[in-house]
Amino acid sequence: MPRKRIYTDEQRLERHREASRKYREANLEKVTAYNKQWKIDNWEYYREYNREYLRRWRQSKKAGRVTGK
């Protein structure tokens, strides 16, 4: 029986990204429908997440850490 190949973290991440990309390309309609449904089902989480994200962004802007346009 062949030995199991051991991948570095970078190789593992790269393989995962490639597999995810291929799956998304092959099942685009299914993935899109799932994502839309997820947003509908988890709108409370989305609202809290956005609120927290904006709060942190405003804090960093006040502190002068925002780079951008």
GROMACS elastic network, one bead per residue, 0.5 to 0.9 nm:
[ bonds ]
;  ai    aj funct       b0    kb
    2     5     6  0.88199   500
    7    10     6  0.78971   500
    7    11     6  0.57114   500
    7    12     6  0.58266   500
    8    11     6  0.51795   500
    8    12     6  0.61345   500
    8    13     6  0.86124   500
    9    12     6  0.50669   500
    9    13     6  0.61257   500
    9    14     6  0.85430   500
   10    13     6  0.51480   500
   10    14     6  0.61022   500
   10    15     6  0.85935   500
   11    14     6  0.50428   500
   11    15     6  0.60989   500
   11    16     6  0.85149   500
   12    15     6  0.51743   500
   12    16     6  0.61298   500
   12    17     6  0.86284   500
   13    16     6  0.50354   500
   13    17     6  0.61040   500
   13    18     6  0.85629   500
   14    17     6  0.51309   500
   14    18     6  0.61489   500
   14    19     6  0.85786   500
   15    18     6  0.51504   500
   15    19     6  0.61048   500
   15    20     6  0.85308   500
   16    19     6  0.51384   500
   16    20     6  0.60431   500
   16    21     6  0.85139   500
   17    20     6  0.50974   500
   17    21     6  0.60597   500
   17    22     6  0.85852   500
   18    21     6  0.51220   500
   18    22     6  0.61894   500
   18    23     6  0.86074   500
   19    22     6  0.51630   500
   19    23     6  0.61396   500
   19    24     6  0.86171   500
   20    23     6  0.50951   500
   20    24     6  0.61061   500
   20    25     6  0.85597   500
   21    24     6  0.51605   500
   21    25     6  0.61556   500
   21    26     6  0.86062   500
   22    25     6  0.51426   500
   22    26     6  0.61330   500
   22    27     6  0.85672   500
   23    26     6  0.51168   500
   23    27     6  0.59704   500
   23    28     6  0.79957   500
   23    31     6  0.88653   500
   24    27     6  0.52084   500
   24    28     6  0.52379   500
   24    29     6  0.87384   500
   24    30     6  0.85898   500
   24    31     6  0.65047   500
   24    32     6  0.88912   500
   25    28     6  0.54346   500
   26    29     6  0.87801   500
   27    30     6  0.54189   500
   27    31     6  0.61006   500
   27    32     6  0.85653   500
   28    31     6  0.51659   500
   28    32     6  0.60006   500
   28    33     6  0.85351   500
   29    32     6  0.51563   500
   29    33     6  0.61214   500
   29    34     6  0.85362   500
   30    33     6  0.52235   500
   30    34     6  0.61271   500
   30    35     6  0.86579   500
   31    34     6  0.50546   500
   31    35     6  0.61298   500
   31    36     6  0.86326   500
   32    35     6  0.51637   500
   32    36     6  0.62132   500
   32    37     6  0.86219   500
   33    36     6  0.51938   500
   33    37     6  0.61801   500
   33    38     6  0.85361   500
   34    37     6  0.51614   500
   34    38     6  0.60379   500
   34    39     6  0.87017   500
   35    39     6  0.62842   500
   35    40     6  0.87182   500
   36    39     6  0.52615   500
   36    40     6  0.64062   500
   36    41     6  0.87506   500
   37    40     6  0.50369   500
   37    41     6  0.60927   500
   37    42     6  0.84900   500
   38    41     6  0.50815   500
   38    42     6  0.59151   500
   38    43     6  0.82534   500
   39    42     6  0.51945   500
   39    43     6  0.56528   500
   39    45     6  0.89424   500
   39    46     6  0.74406   500
   40    43     6  0.56230   500
   41    44     6  0.82930   500
   42    45     6  0.53822   500
   42    46     6  0.63406   500
   42    47     6  0.88037   500
   43    47     6  0.61010   500
   43    48     6  0.86560   500
   44    47     6  0.51357   500
   44    48     6  0.63121   500
   44    49     6  0.85257   500
   45    48     6  0.52179   500
   45    49     6  0.59800   500
   45    50     6  0.85467   500
   46    49     6  0.50562   500
   46    50     6  0.60871   500
   46    51     6  0.85094   500
   47    50     6  0.52806   500
   47    51     6  0.61470   500
   47    52     6  0.86787   500
   48    51     6  0.50755   500
   48    52     6  0.61625   500
   48    53     6  0.85112   500
   49    52     6  0.52548   500
   49    53     6  0.60784   500
   49    54     6  0.86324   500
   50    54     6  0.60689   500
   50    55     6  0.84535   500
   51    54     6  0.53100   500
   51    55     6  0.61530   500
   51    56     6  0.87579   500
   52    55     6  0.50317   500
   52    56     6  0.62673   500
   52    57     6  0.85664   500
   53    56     6  0.52972   500
   53    57     6  0.61552   500
   53    58     6  0.86856   500
   54    58     6  0.60564   500
   54    59     6  0.85133   500
   55    58     6  0.52408   500
   55    59     6  0.62585   500
   55    60     6  0.87477   500
   56    59     6  0.50475   500
   56    60     6  0.62036   500
   56    61     6  0.85078   500
   57    60     6  0.52201   500
   57    61     6  0.60764   500
   57    62     6  0.86629   500
   57    66     6  0.79187   500
   58    62     6  0.61844   500
   58    63     6  0.85908   500
   59    62     6  0.51854   500
   59    63     6  0.62704   500
   59    64     6  0.86741   500
   59    65     6  0.88384   500
   60    64     6  0.61589   500
   60    65     6  0.52322   500
   60    66     6  0.61333   500
   61    65     6  0.57357   500
   61    66     6  0.51271   500
   61    67     6  0.86484   500
   62    65     6  0.76536   500
   62    66     6  0.84461   500
   63    66     6  0.80713   500
   64    67     6  0.82145   500
